[in-house]
Amino acid sequence: MAAKKVIAITGPTASGKSALAMSLCEKSGCEIVSCDSMQVYRGMDIGTAKPSAADMARVRHHMIDVADPRENFSCADYVALASKCIEDIFSRGNIPVICGGTGMYFERLVATSPPLSPPCDESVRRSLEQNDSQFNYETLRRVDPETAAKTHMNNRKRVIRALEIYICSGIPKSVWDEKTQKDPPRYELKHVSLISLDRDYLYQRIDSRVDAMIKQGLEGEVRELNLPSDLTSMQAIGYKEMKEYTNGEVTFEEAVNNIKRKSRNYAKRQLTWFRRYGDARFFDIDGGRNYENIVNFLYSLVE
């Protein structure tokens, strides 16, 4: 059976992906599937630039508010849920528009057919979390040296996930990854990725977005959530730095500057990640002047 069409809009933070997706979907009736690792968490609204209630009333969104921020939510969890959303959209005769900048989530979602979801076991994960980081890493080096070579010992989350996969399936994560890369594409993917040749313009957008989040009440949102700093959800840019302020570790000004700096660095990594997709159509946002042309091109993909 022929693969079904999926449109993707990727690129760095604050490049205008969501606005483009909204314009396209309002014009075409398509539905948005968020590809943001932090918009999945309930209650984390301001710092993730989550779509407003008005936006979600105008265009149907998926993969927003699907997880509790106190729980672990992995890439495999995302792929499993987002895949169901996409199939649901297909069942209603609509076209999914994947929109976001979390590169690993995007890659795993569109990579293979059927989706490969290595097993998860919360009890195994909790047991591994009790171990010393070095012990877990040395274990990973024995059972999956290829994955260990690509993973820093202090990246506890990835080390534990790789061990969880091996313990539950008997298959190293590196073997799962290899199979994923060999399998055929899941969808007929029409991929538009945004870039900004004027890097200063992108950085100004990032700084303005952070300033807007501060005015909207990011500090109050972090205080109201009152979550432990070591949770995965609290590693999100904006939340981690504001938590450091509310804990008395940095000044408010330092926290805001750290959010801006880390957001700019994240944007650089996103640009590097998505540049690898040779089949993507790249558009320079051109200081915001190119959005109408991009929307028109996206709409041509629907027809």
N, C-alpha and C positions, 0 to 999 in steps of 0.2 A: 504494500500500500504506500502511495506517495506521501512524503512528509508534508505536514501542514505548515502554512505560513505563520511565522512569528516575526514581529518587528521589535528591534532593540534600539534603545537610545542610551548610550553610555558616555562617560567622560568624567572630568574632574569635578569636585565639589564646587558649587556656586557658578557653574557654567551655563545654567539655564535649562537643564534636562527636563525638569518637572514642568516648566512652563511650556516647553515644546510638546511634551506628551499630552498635556491638557488641551492645547490648541488642536493637536491632531485628533484626539479622541472626541472632542466636542464637534469637530467637523465630520468625523467618519463613523462615530458610534463604537469605536474600538474601546477596549478596557485595559487599564493599567495594572501591571504586576510589578510591585515595588521590588527592587533588587538592592536593598539597603540593609546591612546587617544589624542596624540599631533601630530602624523604624518598626521592626517586628515587636519591640517591647512596649507594653502598655504603660502609660504614664510618662513616658519619655518623649515629649512632644516638641518643646521649644528647641532643645539642643540638637534634635535630629532633623529640623526643618520639615516636620511631618505635614502632609497636606491638611488644610483646614476642613472643618465640617462642611463648609460651603463648597469647597472643591470636590469633596467626596459625594456631595449631593448632585453635583453637575456631571461628574464622570465616575463610573464605578471603579473602585480601587481594590486591590487584593494584596495580601501579605503585609497589612498594617495592623498593629495591635494584636498579634497572634500568640504572643508569649509573655509570661510573667518575668519581669526583670530580675527576680530572685533565682530563677532557674537557668541552667545551662541550655543554650540553644545553639546547636552546631550547624555547620554547613550542610551536613547530611539531613538534619531536620528541615532546614530551609528548602532543600531540593525536593524532599518528599512532599511538603505542603504546597510549594509553588507549582510542582508538576500537576497536582490535583486541581489547582486553580486554573491552570492552562487548559487542562482537559475539559473542565467545566465550561470555560469560555468557548472552546471549540464546539461543545455540545449544543450551544445556543447560536451557533453560526457566526460568532464574532471572531475578531482577530486580537490576540493578546499583544500588548505593547510592554515589553520588559523595560523598565526605566530605573536606572541607578548606577552607582559607581563602586559597588563592592565586587572587585574583580574575581575573586575565587568563587563566590556564590554564582556569579554570572557564568563563569567557565563551566562549572559543574552542572548547572541547570541546563545549558544548551548542548552539552558535549555529546552525550551518547543516547542510544535508544536500544532497549529500555533504560531508564535511569539506574545507575549503579548506586546502591545505598548500603555501604558496609554496615553490619549489625551494630546496634547500640545496646548497652546493658547498664542501667543506672547503678546497680549494685556493684558491678565490676569497676565502674568509674569511681565510685565513692571509695572503694577499697584502695585503688591506685592513688587516690588523692591523699591517703594517709601515709604514703611512702615518702622517703627522702627523695629530693629531685635527682641526686646523683645515682641513687639506686635504680630509679625508674629509667634513667638515661642509659645506664650500663646494661640493663635488661633489654632495652630497645636495640642497643648495639649488637647484642647477641642474636636476637630474633629477626631483626630487620636492619642490617647495617646500612643499606642504601638510604632508607628514610632517616636514620640517625645522622648520617653524614650531611643531610640537608637541613637538620633541625638543631637549634642551639639548646644546650642542656637546660637553660633557664626558661625556655618556652614550655612551661609545665603543661599548658593546655594541649599543645600539639603532641608532646611526648605521650601524655596520658591517652589522647585519642588514638594514636598509632598503636599503643599497647592494647587498648580496648578492642580495636579491630582485630588484632592478631589473636587475642585470647578468645574472643567470641566466634571467630570464623576459622582460625588456624591458618589464615592466609595473610602474609605481610601486607601492610598498607601500600608498599611500593608495587606489589603485584596488582592490587586493585587499581592503582593509578595508571599502570601500564595498559591494563585492559580498557580502561576508560578512554585512553588516547587512541586506541586502535578501533574502537567501535564506531559505526557510522553516525553522522549527525542525527539528532532527534528530530529537528525541525528544518523547514525551509527558512533559514534565517536571513532576514533583511536587516543588516546592522549599520546603524549610523553612530559614529563616535565623534564627539566634539573635542576640538582643540582650541588653543588661544595662542596665536603667534605673538600677540601683544601680552606678554606675561604680566606686565604691570597692571593692565586692565583686569586680568583675572584676580590678581592679588587684591586690588581695590574692591572688587566684588566680594571677595572672601572677608576682608576687614569690615565692609559694610554689613554683611550678613551677621558677623559676630556682634557688632554694635547693636543691630536690631534684636538679636537674641537676648542681649543683656537688658535692653529696654523692655522687652516682653516679659522678663522675669525669670531668666535662667537660674539665678541664685535661689530664688524662692522655690523653683521646681526641684532643684537638687535637695534643698532642705526638707521639702515635703516628702520626697521619696525616701530620704533617710536610709539609704542602702549602704551596706559595707563596701569599703573601697576595693576589696579583692574580687568582687563579682565581675563576671565577663561584661555585663551590661555597663558597669561603671568604668570600663576601660575606654568607652567612647570619648572621642575628643569633645571637649566642652564640659562633660560631666566629671571626668577625672580631674581636670584642672580646677573646676569650681569646687569640687569636694576638697581639694587641697586647701583652698581658701577657707571653706567653712570649718575645716579641721584646725585652722590657725597655722598652717604650714607655710603659706605665702600671703602676700598682701593682695588686695582686690585687683590692683593695677597689674601686678605680676601675673595673676591668674588670667586676666583678659589678654595680656600680651602673649602668654603661653598658648592660649587657645588659637590666637591668630597665627602664631608661628607654626604650631603643629598642623593647623589646617592647610597652610601653604605647603608645608613639607608633604602632607598627605596628597595634595593635588599633584605635586610633582610625581609621586609614586603612581598615582592613577594614570597620568599621561603616559608614563613609561609602560605600564601594564597593558593598556588598551592599544598602544601602538603596535603590539605584536600581532594584532588581528589583520592579516593581509587582505582578507575578503571584506573588511569594513569599508564604508564610505566615510571619509573624514571631512568634516566641515570646520573651518575656522569661524568662531563666533563673531569675529571682526568687530569688536567693541559693541556687540549687541545689534549691529546693523544687518546681520545676515539671517536673523531669525525667520523672517517671512519666507526667504528662499528655502530655508531648511524645512519649514512646515510644508511648503508646496512640494518639495521632493518627497517628504515622508508620505504625504497624501497620495502621491503617484504610486507609492508602493502598495497602498491599499487597493487601488483600482485594478 
